């Protein structure tokens, strides 16, 4: 069995039901500064929250520690706190699949044999890296 990295990320967010100019839900993450979004329905707000969190965390090198003690957070009657989760590995596969050029060095004899057999170097490298990292 391949090793899988634990990429499920969970953060609490404050959901606020708004009624100005129609009903919608604002979502503000407690631990992700300036990470917020909204949705017309509660279901859409959760979906948009996952997307906003993925976009926010995609460029981060380390993640903040999620708040678990909500005793000091004062909520309005139209607010509630819920955890939002996202699988960052899946998010990156779906949205961050841009290719980049890498330079590598292999022995001449291996290069000649590979070219003679029409081996796609990029494909082999991707497959080898995924196997090495335990990514399916």
Legacy VTK file of the C-alpha trace (Angstrom):
# vtk DataFile Version 3.0
C-alpha trace
ASCII
DATASET POLYDATA
POINTS 136 float
0.000 0.000 0.000
1.318 3.429 -0.920
1.891 6.098 1.706
-0.588 8.909 1.394
0.160 12.311 2.802
-2.483 13.710 5.093
-3.650 16.647 3.045
-7.081 17.215 4.573
-7.045 20.733 5.953
-9.744 22.036 8.315
-10.371 25.596 9.520
-13.251 27.229 11.372
-15.183 29.984 9.669
-17.865 32.403 10.761
-20.969 32.243 8.584
-23.148 35.348 8.649
-26.645 35.338 7.209
-27.228 38.687 5.476
-30.465 40.169 4.240
-29.371 43.429 2.566
-30.366 43.359 -1.108
-31.527 39.759 -0.852
-30.508 36.857 1.334
-26.939 35.492 1.215
-24.221 34.113 3.515
-20.866 35.784 4.182
-17.997 33.504 5.204
-14.932 34.766 7.089
-12.165 32.425 8.218
-11.027 32.971 11.788
-7.388 31.949 11.203
-6.887 32.906 7.544
-6.508 36.681 7.537
-8.467 38.372 4.740
-9.830 35.063 3.459
-13.551 35.493 2.949
-16.264 34.745 0.444
-20.029 34.440 0.186
-22.794 32.345 -1.313
-26.448 32.896 -2.177
-27.393 29.724 -0.311
-25.790 27.962 2.628
-24.679 25.115 0.354
-23.097 27.559 -2.095
-21.413 29.407 0.780
-19.749 26.170 1.961
-18.620 25.375 -1.591
-17.229 28.876 -2.063
-15.545 28.667 1.360
-13.685 25.512 0.308
-12.587 27.204 -2.905
-11.467 30.386 -1.105
-9.540 28.339 1.462
-7.827 26.298 -1.261
-6.857 29.429 -3.169
-5.567 31.080 0.002
-3.528 28.081 1.197
-2.200 27.058 -2.228
0.716 29.491 -2.045
1.398 29.134 1.689
4.491 27.236 2.828
3.139 26.656 6.340
-0.416 26.741 7.586
-1.620 28.577 10.688
-2.881 26.517 13.616
-6.675 26.282 13.525
-8.580 27.857 16.392
-10.511 25.331 18.458
-11.475 27.459 21.472
-14.390 29.640 20.449
-15.239 30.880 23.953
-13.843 34.383 23.293
-15.550 34.809 19.921
-18.713 36.858 20.220
-21.309 35.965 17.599
-24.333 37.925 16.460
-27.736 36.166 16.337
-27.367 35.769 12.552
-23.930 34.073 12.816
-22.606 30.589 13.468
-19.207 28.892 13.356
-18.594 25.824 11.232
-15.511 23.920 10.176
-14.663 23.927 6.491
-12.352 21.264 5.070
-10.475 20.755 1.840
-8.087 18.118 0.513
-5.170 20.286 -0.636
-3.604 17.503 -2.740
-6.858 17.111 -4.684
-7.264 20.890 -4.942
-3.775 21.267 -6.408
-4.357 18.413 -8.870
-7.509 20.096 -10.082
-6.426 23.747 -10.225
-2.635 23.910 -10.158
-1.696 21.545 -12.962
0.414 23.963 -14.999
3.546 22.374 -16.460
7.012 23.767 -15.858
10.253 22.994 -17.665
12.929 21.100 -15.737
16.476 20.327 -16.826
17.862 16.901 -16.000
21.026 14.951 -16.618
21.208 11.288 -17.674
24.009 9.182 -19.175
24.416 9.389 -22.975
23.803 5.663 -23.472
20.493 5.872 -21.531
19.383 8.890 -23.557
20.165 7.139 -26.858
18.388 3.948 -25.851
15.365 5.897 -24.596
15.088 7.980 -27.765
15.466 4.846 -29.905
12.492 3.353 -28.031
10.410 6.569 -28.290
10.294 7.093 -24.525
8.515 10.273 -23.412
10.899 11.672 -20.780
8.310 13.997 -19.227
5.768 11.216 -18.823
8.318 8.830 -17.286
9.540 11.476 -14.858
5.969 12.352 -13.784
5.103 8.681 -13.268
8.304 8.060 -11.288
7.772 11.109 -9.076
4.160 10.143 -8.350
5.250 6.603 -7.438
8.074 7.892 -5.231
5.704 10.317 -3.467
2.909 7.745 -3.108
0.495 9.767 -5.245
-2.100 7.888 -7.263
LINES 1 137
136 0 1 2 3 4 5 6 7 8 9 10 11 12 13 14 15 16 17 18 19 20 21 22 23 24 25 26 27 28 29 30 31 32 33 34 35 36 37 38 39 40 41 42 43 44 45 46 47 48 49 50 51 52 53 54 55 56 57 58 59 60 61 62 63 64 65 66 67 68 69 70 71 72 73 74 75 76 77 78 79 80 81 82 83 84 85 86 87 88 89 90 91 92 93 94 95 96 97 98 99 100 101 102 103 104 105 106 107 108 109 110 111 112 113 114 115 116 117 118 119 120 121 122 123 124 125 126 127 128 129 130 131 132 133 134 135
